[in-house]
Amino acid sequence: MERIISPSMLSADFGHLDRDTRMIDESAAQWIHIDVMDGVFVPNISFGFPVMNPIRQASAKFLDVHLMIVNPEKYVKRFAEAGADLVTFHYEATDSPGNVIRMIKECGVKAGISIKPATPVDVLADLLPELDLVLIMSVEPGFGGQSFIEGSWDKVRQLRRMIDERNLPVTIEIDGGVSAANAGDLYAAGCDALVAGSAVFRAADPKAEIEKILSAQPTR
């Protein structure tokens, strides 16, 4: 299993966004995570299309776009056109997740779905065959720098079993409280991709921290 890290630009220095994007582009990170918040679905506002463009121009890496917005179906096409390689929306943000998945795929990009800490993974059982990725939130979505919710371990393991029992090519990603201290255990539990924000951008040497997370060994 390839280990993937997706540094979250939510923790970057917005005054030097081009510099930070190019730093990630030069690092061992395979993906770049972009959190889009609308102030409605989550109690915070981040950025949208105007910021997507310079990030896309500064890096050819896989753009991992996480929509924390209501009515995601209204914006899927625009994010795909802005350069997203993967568009992930929240199960809790729509009444028709299957339709949103189909809309994303019709745009020619990968489709992901995310669940909040209180949402059980069982709700995704019927959707898994249609998905490319499931993003488990291990903090409440909306703000960076939160502590990892310990109950997330069981969700990762349960989702891993659900995917493996059906031999599905679905990537498991986790976001929230990820660092070199728990990265090895998260990969071992069944995660394929880790989103890391504060742990990367607040490090004295972000590139070295990325490599440290990628090479972390299990401790449990």
C-alpha positions as CSV (number, residue, x, y, z in Angstrom):
1,M,0.0,0.0,0.0
2,E,1.4,3.4,-1.0
3,R,1.5,5.9,1.8
4,I,0.1,9.3,0.7
5,I,0.3,12.6,2.5
6,S,-1.9,15.6,1.5
7,P,-0.8,18.8,3.3
8,S,-3.7,21.1,4.0
9,M,-3.3,24.6,2.5
10,L,-5.7,25.8,5.2
11,S,-2.6,26.0,7.5
12,A,-0.4,27.7,4.9
13,D,0.6,31.4,5.2
14,F,-2.0,33.1,3.0
15,G,0.3,36.1,2.6
16,H,2.8,33.8,0.9
17,L,0.6,31.2,-0.7
18,D,2.6,30.8,-3.8
19,R,5.8,30.2,-1.7
20,D,4.1,27.6,0.4
21,T,2.5,25.9,-2.5
22,R,5.9,25.6,-4.3
23,M,7.4,24.3,-1.1
24,I,4.9,21.5,-1.1
25,D,5.4,20.9,-4.8
26,E,9.1,20.4,-4.1
27,S,8.4,18.1,-1.2
28,A,7.8,14.3,-0.9
29,A,4.0,15.0,-0.6
30,Q,2.0,13.5,-3.4
31,W,-1.2,15.5,-2.9
32,I,-2.3,19.0,-2.0
33,H,-5.4,19.3,0.2
34,I,-7.7,22.3,-0.3
35,D,-10.4,22.9,2.3
36,V,-13.4,24.9,1.0
37,M,-15.7,26.2,3.8
38,D,-18.8,28.3,3.3
39,G,-19.6,29.5,6.8
40,V,-22.9,27.6,6.7
41,F,-22.1,23.9,6.7
42,V,-19.2,24.6,9.0
43,P,-18.7,27.7,11.3
44,N,-15.8,29.1,9.3
45,I,-15.0,30.5,5.8
46,S,-11.9,29.6,3.9
47,F,-11.4,30.1,0.2
48,G,-12.8,29.2,-3.2
49,F,-12.2,29.5,-6.9
50,P,-9.9,32.6,-6.9
51,V,-7.4,30.7,-4.6
52,M,-7.7,27.4,-6.5
53,N,-6.2,29.0,-9.7
54,P,-2.9,30.1,-8.3
55,I,-2.4,26.8,-6.4
56,R,-3.1,24.9,-9.6
57,Q,-0.6,27.1,-11.5
58,A,2.1,26.7,-8.8
59,S,1.9,22.9,-8.7
60,A,1.2,20.0,-11.0
61,K,0.5,17.7,-8.0
62,F,-2.8,16.0,-7.3
63,L,-5.3,18.5,-6.0
64,D,-7.4,17.0,-3.3
65,V,-10.4,19.3,-2.9
66,H,-12.6,18.9,0.2
67,L,-16.0,20.8,0.0
68,M,-17.4,21.6,3.4
69,I,-20.4,23.4,1.9
70,V,-24.1,23.1,1.6
71,N,-25.6,22.2,-1.9
72,P,-22.2,20.8,-3.2
73,E,-23.9,19.9,-6.5
74,K,-24.1,23.6,-7.4
75,Y,-20.3,23.9,-7.4
76,V,-18.8,20.5,-8.4
77,K,-18.3,21.5,-12.1
78,R,-16.6,24.8,-11.3
79,F,-14.1,23.1,-8.9
80,A,-13.4,20.5,-11.5
81,E,-12.8,23.3,-14.1
82,A,-10.6,25.1,-11.6
83,G,-8.2,22.2,-11.6
84,A,-9.4,19.7,-8.9
85,D,-8.3,16.1,-9.5
86,L,-10.5,14.8,-6.7
87,V,-13.7,16.5,-5.3
88,T,-14.9,15.3,-1.9
89,F,-18.2,16.4,-0.5
90,H,-19.9,15.7,2.8
91,Y,-22.5,13.0,3.1
92,E,-24.4,15.3,5.6
93,A,-24.5,18.2,3.1
94,T,-26.9,16.7,0.6
95,D,-30.1,14.6,0.3
96,S,-28.8,12.9,-2.8
97,P,-25.2,11.8,-2.4
98,G,-25.5,9.3,-5.2
99,N,-26.4,12.1,-7.6
100,V,-23.4,14.3,-6.5
101,I,-21.0,11.4,-7.0
102,R,-22.3,10.9,-10.5
103,M,-22.0,14.7,-11.2
104,I,-18.4,14.6,-10.1
105,K,-17.5,11.7,-12.3
106,E,-19.2,13.3,-15.3
107,C,-16.7,16.1,-14.8
108,G,-13.9,13.7,-15.4
109,V,-12.4,13.8,-11.9
110,K,-12.4,11.4,-8.9
111,A,-15.2,11.4,-6.4
112,G,-14.9,11.3,-2.7
113,I,-17.3,11.5,0.2
114,S,-16.6,12.7,3.8
115,I,-18.3,11.9,7.1
116,K,-18.3,13.9,10.3
117,P,-17.2,12.3,13.6
118,A,-20.8,11.6,14.7
119,T,-21.7,9.9,11.4
120,P,-21.2,6.1,11.3
121,V,-19.4,4.5,8.4
122,D,-22.4,2.2,7.8
123,V,-24.3,4.9,6.0
124,L,-21.8,4.6,3.1
125,A,-22.3,0.9,2.5
126,D,-24.4,1.3,-0.7
127,L,-22.3,4.1,-2.0
128,L,-18.8,2.5,-1.7
129,P,-18.8,0.9,-5.2
130,E,-19.3,4.3,-6.8
131,L,-16.6,6.1,-4.8
132,D,-12.9,6.6,-5.3
133,L,-12.3,7.9,-1.8
134,V,-13.8,8.1,1.7
135,L,-12.6,10.9,4.0
136,I,-13.0,10.3,7.7
137,M,-13.0,13.5,9.8
138,S,-11.1,12.9,13.0
139,V,-12.0,16.4,14.3
140,E,-15.1,18.5,13.9
141,P,-14.8,20.1,10.4
142,G,-14.3,23.8,10.2
143,F,-11.0,24.7,12.0
144,G,-7.4,23.5,11.8
145,G,-5.2,22.6,14.8
146,Q,-7.8,20.5,16.7
147,S,-6.9,17.3,18.6
148,F,-7.5,13.9,17.1
149,I,-10.8,12.2,18.2
150,E,-9.8,8.8,19.6
151,G,-13.0,7.1,18.4
152,S,-11.8,7.6,14.8
153,W,-9.6,4.5,15.1
154,D,-12.6,2.2,15.1
155,K,-14.2,3.9,12.1
156,V,-11.0,3.5,10.1
157,R,-10.8,-0.2,10.9
158,Q,-14.5,-0.8,10.2
159,L,-14.3,1.1,6.8
160,R,-11.1,-0.9,5.9
161,R,-13.0,-4.2,6.5
162,M,-16.0,-3.0,4.5
163,I,-13.7,-2.1,1.5
164,D,-11.5,-5.2,1.7
165,E,-14.4,-7.6,2.0
166,R,-15.8,-6.3,-1.3
167,N,-12.4,-5.9,-2.9
168,L,-13.1,-2.3,-3.8
169,P,-10.5,0.2,-5.1
170,V,-11.5,2.9,-2.6
171,T,-8.9,5.1,-0.9
172,I,-9.3,5.8,2.8
173,E,-8.2,9.3,3.8
174,I,-8.3,10.9,7.3
175,D,-8.2,14.5,8.3
176,G,-7.8,16.1,11.7
177,G,-5.1,15.9,14.4
178,V,-2.7,14.0,12.1
179,S,1.1,14.2,13.0
180,A,4.2,12.1,12.9
181,A,3.2,10.9,16.4
182,N,0.1,9.0,15.1
183,A,0.8,8.7,11.4
184,G,2.4,5.2,11.6
185,D,-0.6,3.9,13.5
186,L,-3.1,5.5,11.1
187,Y,-1.4,3.9,8.1
188,A,-1.3,0.5,10.0
189,A,-5.0,0.8,10.9
190,G,-6.0,1.1,7.2
191,C,-5.6,4.7,6.0
192,D,-4.1,5.2,2.6
193,A,-3.9,9.1,2.7
194,L,-3.3,11.4,5.6
195,V,-4.2,15.1,5.6
196,A,-1.8,17.1,7.7
197,G,-2.0,20.9,8.2
198,S,-0.6,22.4,11.3
199,A,1.9,19.5,11.8
200,V,3.5,20.4,8.4
201,F,3.2,24.1,8.1
202,R,4.1,24.9,11.8
203,A,7.2,22.6,11.7
204,A,10.6,24.2,11.6
205,D,11.3,22.2,8.4
206,P,8.0,21.3,6.7
207,K,9.7,19.2,4.0
208,A,11.5,17.1,6.6
209,E,8.2,16.8,8.6
210,I,6.4,15.5,5.5
211,E,9.1,12.8,5.1
212,K,8.8,12.0,8.9
213,I,5.1,11.5,8.6
214,L,5.4,9.3,5.5
215,S,8.0,7.1,7.2
216,A,6.4,6.9,10.6
217,Q,6.2,3.5,12.2
218,P,3.3,2.0,14.2
219,T,3.5,2.4,18.0
220,R,0.4,0.5,19.1
